[in-house]
Amino acid sequence: MVCIGSLNLDLVLRVDRMPAVGETVTGHALERHLGGKGLNQAIAAARSGGQVALIGAVGDDEAAQWMRQELAADGIDDSGVATVEGSSGTALIEVDSSGDNRIVVVGGANAWLTAEYTVAEVRRYAGASVALAPLEVTPSAVVGALGAAHDLGLTTILNTAPVPPEGIPEPLFTSVDIMVANEHEAALISGMPVEDVEGGVSAGRALCERGIGTVVVTLGPAGCIWVTPDSFGHVPAFPVTPIDTVAAGDAFCGVLAASLADGRDWTACLLRANAAGALATTVAGAAPSLPTGIAIDELCERNP
């Protein structure tokens, strides 16, 4: 499978609670981790057992060297990751005592990605079965990548995080087979409230009407639902005590894509994705929290 997306250095600030506007609070720790939705989802897929290539861009700084070392350690093909002049992407992340987070991302080298580059790189992986892309890079680069993957016959998966200010580019609605959105993103894109499973189904159906084959809405502790034009289903979550929800969505997306590429049935894919997302919340940091296939399958055996 092939992932298209961002690679970041994450600077994590741990606080008891988030500051209000104009307020100063005391933090407990400042940590450095690797992250970025492209890197996270590629590592999640690889650790769960997938063969993964990553397309993206890094700067010519120390962070980029660290990123490439981590990708190599997880067996990921990084030949599609370009090195450009300047700094790599950086994310500033606040995490409170309940595990909730607020994130500000500075794109850095990620902003270099163009549709021309991602299209050419995707075509190098014409033999892959699945292409996965979040929206943390230039939207046109994602449109080009998933459009090329769709034309090649790959199963295309769009993770809608983060939703661009101008909304989801219209061409994606005809080139995406599976859209994965959390409840907030699904509500924003569909214009419908998503407060529970029923609301998620309604939002999913609205998105299917715009051309998406299958919509997956993640609902945190309520698990996830999947919606097609004529059916839907609910997969419950695995109960855990979260300490840091950073990268939980990335774990879900990466493992869903890898499980599909491995030929598993749809319910098993979603069950493994739910397990990966749950496990990711029990470890601090982004890349460090992404679980192995063994841990995922052990949790799945318990059933939620």
C-alpha positions as CSV (number, residue, x, y, z in Angstrom):
1,M,0.0,0.0,0.0
2,V,1.0,3.6,-0.4
3,C,0.5,6.6,1.9
4,I,0.6,10.2,0.8
5,G,0.9,12.8,3.5
6,S,2.8,15.0,6.0
7,L,5.9,14.3,8.1
8,N,6.3,16.5,11.2
9,L,8.3,17.0,14.3
10,D,5.9,17.1,17.2
11,L,6.5,19.4,20.2
12,V,4.2,18.2,23.0
13,L,3.3,20.4,25.9
14,R,1.6,18.6,28.9
15,V,-0.7,20.7,31.1
16,D,-3.4,20.0,33.7
17,R,-5.9,22.0,31.6
18,M,-5.9,24.0,28.4
19,P,-5.4,27.8,28.9
20,A,-8.2,30.2,28.2
21,V,-7.6,33.1,25.7
22,G,-5.0,35.4,27.3
23,E,-4.3,33.0,30.2
24,T,-0.9,31.5,31.1
25,V,-0.8,28.0,32.7
26,T,2.2,26.0,33.9
27,G,3.2,22.9,31.9
28,H,4.6,19.7,33.3
29,A,6.8,18.6,30.4
30,L,8.0,19.4,26.9
31,E,8.5,16.3,24.7
32,R,9.8,15.8,21.2
33,H,8.2,13.1,19.1
34,L,7.9,12.2,15.4
35,G,4.5,12.7,13.8
36,G,2.6,14.1,10.9
37,K,-0.5,12.3,9.6
38,G,1.4,10.8,6.6
39,L,4.2,9.5,8.8
40,N,1.8,8.3,11.5
41,Q,-0.5,6.5,9.2
42,A,2.4,4.8,7.3
43,I,4.0,3.6,10.5
44,A,0.6,2.4,11.9
45,A,0.1,0.4,8.7
46,A,3.6,-1.0,8.7
47,R,3.6,-2.0,12.4
48,S,0.3,-3.8,11.9
49,G,1.9,-6.0,9.2
50,G,1.6,-4.0,6.0
51,Q,4.1,-3.4,3.2
52,V,4.1,0.4,3.0
53,A,5.6,3.2,0.8
54,L,5.3,6.8,1.9
55,I,5.1,9.9,-0.4
56,G,5.9,13.3,1.1
57,A,8.6,15.8,1.8
58,V,11.0,16.8,4.6
59,G,13.4,19.6,5.1
60,D,17.2,19.5,5.2
61,D,17.3,19.6,9.0
62,E,18.1,17.2,11.9
63,A,14.4,16.4,12.2
64,A,14.4,14.9,8.7
65,Q,17.2,12.6,9.5
66,W,15.4,11.4,12.5
67,M,12.2,10.8,10.5
68,R,14.1,8.8,7.8
69,Q,15.7,6.6,10.5
70,E,12.3,5.9,12.0
71,L,10.8,5.0,8.7
72,A,13.7,2.7,7.9
73,A,13.3,1.0,11.3
74,D,9.7,0.2,10.5
75,G,10.6,-1.1,7.1
76,I,8.8,1.7,5.1
77,D,9.9,2.6,1.6
78,D,10.8,6.3,1.8
79,S,12.1,6.8,-1.7
80,G,9.0,8.9,-2.4
81,V,9.9,11.3,0.4
82,A,11.6,14.3,-1.2
83,T,14.2,16.4,0.7
84,V,13.7,20.2,0.1
85,E,15.5,23.2,1.4
86,G,14.3,24.6,4.7
87,S,12.7,23.1,7.8
88,S,10.5,20.0,8.1
89,G,6.9,20.3,9.3
90,T,6.4,21.1,13.0
91,A,3.3,20.5,15.2
92,L,2.8,22.2,18.5
93,I,0.5,20.0,20.7
94,E,-1.1,20.7,24.0
95,V,-2.3,17.6,26.0
96,D,-4.3,18.0,29.2
97,S,-4.7,15.6,32.1
98,S,-7.7,13.9,30.5
99,G,-5.8,13.1,27.3
100,D,-7.5,15.6,25.1
101,N,-5.4,17.7,22.8
102,R,-5.1,20.9,20.8
103,I,-2.8,21.0,17.8
104,V,-1.2,23.8,15.7
105,V,0.7,22.6,12.6
106,V,3.3,24.6,10.7
107,G,3.6,22.9,7.3
108,G,7.3,23.6,6.5
109,A,8.5,21.2,3.8
110,N,5.0,19.6,3.6
111,A,3.8,22.7,1.7
112,W,6.3,21.8,-1.1
113,L,4.2,18.8,-2.3
114,T,2.5,19.4,-5.6
115,A,-0.1,17.4,-7.6
116,E,2.6,16.8,-10.3
117,Y,4.9,15.2,-7.8
118,T,2.4,13.1,-6.1
119,V,0.8,11.8,-9.3
120,A,4.3,10.8,-10.7
121,E,5.1,9.0,-7.4
122,V,1.8,7.2,-7.1
123,R,2.3,5.9,-10.7
124,R,5.6,4.3,-9.5
125,Y,3.5,2.2,-7.1
126,A,0.9,1.0,-9.7
127,G,1.2,-2.5,-8.3
128,A,-0.1,-1.5,-4.9
129,S,-3.6,-2.3,-3.8
130,V,-4.5,0.6,-1.5
131,A,-3.7,4.3,-1.4
132,L,-4.3,6.3,1.7
133,A,-4.1,10.1,2.2
134,P,-5.0,12.6,4.9
135,L,-5.5,16.3,4.2
136,E,-2.5,17.7,6.1
137,V,-0.7,18.6,2.9
138,T,-1.7,20.8,0.0
139,P,-5.2,19.7,-1.1
140,S,-4.2,19.7,-4.8
141,A,-1.5,17.2,-4.0
142,V,-4.1,14.9,-2.4
143,V,-6.5,15.4,-5.3
144,G,-3.7,14.4,-7.8
145,A,-2.5,11.4,-5.8
146,L,-5.9,9.8,-5.1
147,G,-7.1,10.6,-8.7
148,A,-4.0,8.8,-10.1
149,A,-4.5,5.9,-7.7
150,H,-8.2,5.6,-8.6
151,D,-7.3,5.6,-12.3
152,L,-4.8,2.8,-11.6
153,G,-7.5,0.7,-9.9
154,L,-6.2,1.0,-6.3
155,T,-8.7,1.2,-3.5
156,T,-8.5,4.9,-2.4
157,I,-9.0,6.0,1.2
158,L,-9.3,9.7,2.2
159,N,-8.9,10.7,5.8
160,T,-10.6,14.1,6.0
161,A,-8.4,15.4,8.8
162,P,-7.8,18.3,8.8
163,V,-10.8,19.6,6.8
164,P,-9.4,22.5,4.6
165,P,-11.0,25.9,5.2
166,E,-12.5,25.8,1.7
167,G,-13.9,22.3,2.3
168,I,-13.2,19.0,0.7
169,P,-12.1,19.5,-3.0
170,E,-15.0,18.3,-5.2
171,P,-12.9,16.0,-7.4
172,L,-12.3,13.8,-4.3
173,F,-16.0,12.8,-4.2
174,T,-15.6,10.9,-7.4
175,S,-12.1,9.4,-6.9
176,V,-12.4,8.2,-3.2
177,D,-13.7,4.7,-2.5
178,I,-13.6,5.1,1.3
179,M,-13.8,8.3,3.3
180,V,-12.8,8.2,7.0
181,A,-14.0,11.2,9.2
182,N,-14.4,11.7,12.9
183,E,-17.8,13.0,14.1
184,H,-16.7,16.6,14.0
185,E,-15.4,16.4,10.4
186,A,-18.4,14.4,9.2
187,A,-20.7,17.1,10.6
188,L,-18.7,19.9,9.0
189,I,-18.5,18.2,5.6
190,S,-22.1,17.0,5.5
191,G,-23.7,20.0,7.2
192,M,-25.6,17.6,9.5
193,P,-25.1,17.1,13.3
194,V,-23.3,14.0,14.4
195,E,-24.0,13.4,18.1
196,D,-24.5,9.6,18.0
197,V,-24.7,6.6,15.8
198,E,-27.9,7.7,14.2
199,G,-26.5,11.1,13.4
200,G,-23.4,9.5,11.9
201,V,-25.5,7.3,9.7
202,S,-27.4,10.4,8.4
203,A,-24.2,12.3,7.7
204,G,-22.7,9.3,6.0
205,R,-25.6,8.9,3.7
206,A,-25.4,12.5,2.8
207,L,-21.8,12.1,1.8
208,C,-22.5,8.9,-0.1
209,E,-25.1,10.9,-2.2
210,R,-22.2,13.1,-3.2
211,G,-20.3,10.1,-4.7
212,I,-18.4,8.4,-1.9
213,G,-18.7,4.6,-2.0
214,T,-18.3,4.0,1.7
215,V,-18.1,6.5,4.6
216,V,-16.6,5.5,7.9
217,V,-17.4,7.9,10.9
218,T,-15.3,7.4,14.0
219,L,-17.1,8.2,17.2
220,G,-14.4,7.9,19.9
221,P,-15.6,5.8,22.8
222,A,-18.7,4.8,20.8
223,G,-16.6,3.0,18.2
224,C,-17.3,3.6,14.5
225,I,-20.0,3.3,11.9
226,W,-19.8,2.5,8.2
227,V,-22.3,3.7,5.7
228,T,-22.9,2.8,2.0
229,P,-25.7,4.1,-0.2
230,D,-27.9,1.1,0.8
231,S,-26.5,-0.2,4.1
232,F,-24.7,0.6,7.4
233,G,-23.2,-1.0,10.4
234,H,-21.7,-0.2,13.8
235,V,-18.5,-1.6,15.3
236,P,-18.1,-0.9,19.1
237,A,-15.0,0.5,20.6
238,F,-12.6,-1.3,22.9
239,P,-12.8,0.2,26.4
240,V,-9.4,1.7,27.6
241,T,-8.2,4.5,29.9
242,P,-6.7,7.1,27.6
243,I,-3.7,9.2,28.5
244,D,-3.1,10.9,25.1
245,T,-5.4,10.8,22.1
246,V,-2.8,12.2,19.7
247,A,-2.6,9.9,16.6
248,A,-5.5,7.7,17.6
249,G,-7.2,8.6,14.3
250,D,-4.0,8.0,12.4
251,A,-3.7,4.5,14.0
252,F,-7.3,3.8,12.9
253,C,-6.7,4.9,9.3
254,G,-3.3,3.2,8.8
255,V,-4.5,-0.1,10.2
256,L,-7.7,0.0,8.2
257,A,-5.8,0.5,5.0
258,A,-3.2,-2.2,5.8
259,S,-5.9,-4.7,6.8
260,L,-7.8,-4.0,3.5
261,A,-4.5,-4.5,1.6
262,D,-4.0,-7.8,3.4
263,G,-7.4,-9.0,2.0
264,R,-9.2,-9.2,5.3
265,D,-13.0,-8.9,5.4
266,W,-14.6,-5.6,6.1
267,T,-15.7,-6.2,9.6
268,A,-12.3,-7.6,10.6
269,C,-10.7,-4.5,9.1
270,L,-12.8,-2.1,11.2
271,L,-12.4,-4.2,14.3
272,R,-8.6,-4.0,13.9
273,A,-8.7,-0.3,13.2
274,N,-10.8,0.3,16.3
275,A,-8.3,-1.8,18.4
276,A,-5.4,0.2,17.0
277,G,-7.0,3.5,17.8
278,A,-7.8,2.4,21.3
279,L,-4.3,1.2,22.0
280,A,-2.8,4.4,20.6
281,T,-4.5,6.4,23.3
282,T,-2.8,4.5,26.1
283,V,0.8,5.6,25.2
284,A,2.1,9.2,25.1
285,G,3.2,10.7,21.8
286,A,2.2,10.2,18.2
287,A,4.6,7.7,16.5
288,P,5.6,6.1,19.8
289,S,1.9,5.2,20.5
290,L,1.3,3.3,17.3
291,P,0.8,-0.4,18.2
292,T,2.1,-3.6,16.6
293,G,0.1,-6.1,14.8
294,I,0.5,-8.6,17.7
295,A,-0.9,-6.1,20.2
296,I,-3.8,-5.3,17.9
297,D,-4.7,-8.9,17.3
298,E,-4.5,-9.8,21.0
299,L,-6.9,-7.0,21.8
300,C,-9.3,-8.1,19.0
301,E,-9.4,-11.5,20.5
302,R,-11.1,-10.1,23.6
303,N,-13.8,-8.4,21.4
304,P,-15.2,-5.0,22.5
